[in-house]
Amino acid sequence: MNTVVRLPVPGQRGPELKELVARAAGGDQQAFARLYDAVAGPVLGVVRRVLRDPQQSEEVTQEVMFELWRTAGRYDPQRGDVMSWALTVAHRRAVDRVRSAQAATDREQRVAARSHSPAFDEVAEQVEHRLEGEQVRGCLEALTELQRESISLAYYRGYTYPEVADLLGAPLGTVKTRMRDGLIRLRDCLGVGS
């Protein structure tokens, strides 16, 4: 249901509205109540045309009316009549609300775009992990017995070089050399760059 808001003709009731603004600027609450009654309808009409949301329109209209009360002392009759001043404030406030809502939407979309992570393919990850494991096992089989045992004890069981040497009954230098040579052969077998 569209309602037609009839705006007063500029200049109509102008002197009366100017007097009400001047009295409201001095803190006269009754004068502001009369000013409110005179301009609230047209202000709501302007705001509603910009926002199209009845609840937000009412909220912004209240903000505009509060601003008119607060800034009544700054009204300059030389720059235009009271109704034009009130409707200009209303239009600016409504446009500000639209821009604010759009900026919030844009921020939310940017945050959502940054936080979006591609879907994780668990099956592909498991297959890749298995294939890598098979490749490592195949490369370990290609090592000499001492290289394979040294690397297995150090990397899969967590022993230190001296502990591996004790377990295998081999000199520490020999174990270190075999492990280094074995790791080089593993790297070459797996195709990992140096």
Protein Blocks (a to p, Z undefined) as FASTA:
>chain_A
ZZddddddehiaklmmmmmmmmmmnopaklmmmmmmmmmmmmmmmmmmmnopaklmmmmm
mmmmmmmmmmmmmpcfklocfklmmmmmmmmmmmmmmmmmmmmmmmmmmmmmmmpccddd
fklmmmmmmmmmmmmmmmmmmpcfklmmmmmmmmmnopafklmmmmnopafklmmmmmmm
mmmmmmmmnopaZZ
